[in-house]
Amino acid sequence: MDMRKLVGRNFARLRRDQGLTQEQVEERSGFSQQYLSSLERGRRNPTVITLYELSLALGVSHVDLVRPDLEDPAQH
């Protein structure tokens, strides 16, 4: 399981579920839109602190960002 891709998929899904743009999350979190875009594409390796801060910006648990999903074929 590629954790970078998993976190990126989860973050993008949770952000979209709330109807938020990357720019709106940028305002809430302080992370640049470029960073958030790279994160969603699985190109960033966020720290535990980053995961926590992003979860606060989205109003979700940090666990939601690392929860395995059904889109990953390696999970089946």
N, C-alpha and C positions, 0 to 999 in steps of 0.2 A: 504494500500500500504506500503510495506516494503522499505523505502527509501535507506537503506544500499544495498539491492539487486538491486534496480533500478539504483543507482549510479554505482554499480559494473558492471551491464550489459551494461550500456551506455559507461562507461570507456573502457571496453573490446572491444566493437564494434567499437568505435572511434579509438582505438589504432590499431586494426586489419585492419580497413578500410584504414589506412595510411601505412600499411605494417610494423609497428613497433613492436619490441619485448619488453617484460617487461624490459629487460636489457637496451635497447636503451632509454626507457622512464626514467629509473633510472638515466642514464647519463644526460639527459636533465633536470630532475626535482630535483634530489638529494634524492628522496624517494627510499628506498631499494626495490629490486626486491621482497623480502619477503612481504613487506608492500603492494606493488602493487598487488601481488597474492592474499593476504587476502582481499584487497579491491574488486577485481574482483569477489571473492567468496561471497561477501556480509557480510564479517566478521569484517569490519572496519566501524567506524562511523566518517567519515572525517569532519573536521571543514570547515567553509566557506573559511578560508584562504587556507586550503589544496585544496579545490575544485578550487579555483582561480589559485593556483600554478600548479595544474595538467592541467587545461585548457590551461595555457600558454605553458606548455611543449608539448601539443598536437596541439596547434594553433587553438583552438576552443573557443567558448563562454562558460563560466562557466554554463550558462543556459542549454547547451547541455548535461551536466552531470546529470541534475535533471529533464530533460524533460520526462514526462510519455511516455511509449512505448506500443506497441501492444502485447508484449509477456506476459504482466502481466494480468492474467485472471480476476483479481479484477477490471480492467479498463473497462470490458465489461458488 
